[in-house]
Amino acid sequence: MNILKFAATAALVIFCAQSFAAKPTSIVFESNAATTDGIAYANYIVKCSNGKRADLTAWNNRGKWCVGDASSTACEKKQIKAAKNACKAS
C-alpha cells in the first residue's frame, strides 16, 4: 500500500512541476534581417509566462524556427515548439 501512495505522490509532483514550467504567452515580429551571405531571416520576440523574453529567428520563409540569434542550431519546424523551447531555456 505504501508503494502505491508513493507512486501516486511522485506522479502528482511531476505533473505539478510540468504545469509550472514557463510557457510562451505571445510571439511578436521584431525585424527582417540577412546574414553576411545574403540569406534572409526574421527576428521574433517570445514573451514567457515567467516574465522573461527570448529571441526566435525564422528561416526559409518561416519554415524553420530557431531559438536565439542567427547562429543558433536549436531549431524546430513549428513556431510554437521553438517558442516553448525558448521559454524553457530562459
Buried (B, 14 or more C-beta within 10 A) or exposed (E): EEEEEEEEEEEEEEEEEEEEEBBBEEBEEEEEEEEEEEEEBBBBBBBBEEEEEBBBBBBEEEEBBBBBEBEBEEBBEEBEEBBBBBBBEB
